[in-house]
Amino acid sequence: MKRAEAIKYHTEEAVSAERVLAESTPGTPGYRNQADFAQEHRVLAEAARLHDYPDAELED
């Protein structure tokens, strides 16, 4: 996978999860899952930017 593709994918997934999170009610079962999902994708996008992507070599 190319680095730019990984960054784009994880950023889009985080934005999508944050959109769902904004429409969710705190304390509901899916709320925490969406928050975790968004955070995980933000971390992975940043890891790809910093050349520290887990378990994979990304092409530049």
N, C-alpha and C positions, 0 to 999 in steps of 0.2 A: 504494500500500500504506500502511496506517496504521502509525504508529511502534510502537504497542503490538504489532501483529501481527508486525512485523519482529523486534522484541526477543524475543517469545515463540518464533517460528520458529527463530531462530539459537540461542537458549538450549537449546531442545529438541534441536536437531541436535548441539550440543556435548555435551550430557549423554549422548545416544545413542552418540556416537563415544567418549566417555570410558568408557562401560560396556563397549563392545567392546574398547577398549584395555586395560582392567583384566583382561580374560579372555585377552588375547593374550600371546604369548611375545616378550619383547624380542629383537630381532635377526631376527625373521621379516619377510618382505616386506611384509605388511600392517600391521605394527606402526607403522612410521614414517608411513605414509599416514594411519592413524587419528589419530595424534598431530597431524599437520599439519591434518587436517580439523577436529578439535576446537578447535585453536588458532584457525584461520581463523574459525570460527563464534563463538567467544568475542569475537574482535576486532570482527566485524561487529555483534554484539549491543551491545557497548560503543559503537561508532560511532553506532548508532541512538539510544542513550540520550543521547549527547553532541551530537546534531544534526550529525554529520559522516559520514553514510552515503554511501558512494561511488556516484557515477553515478545518483543518484535523489533525488527530492524525496519525503520521507515526509510524509503528512498527520498532524497531531496528533490 
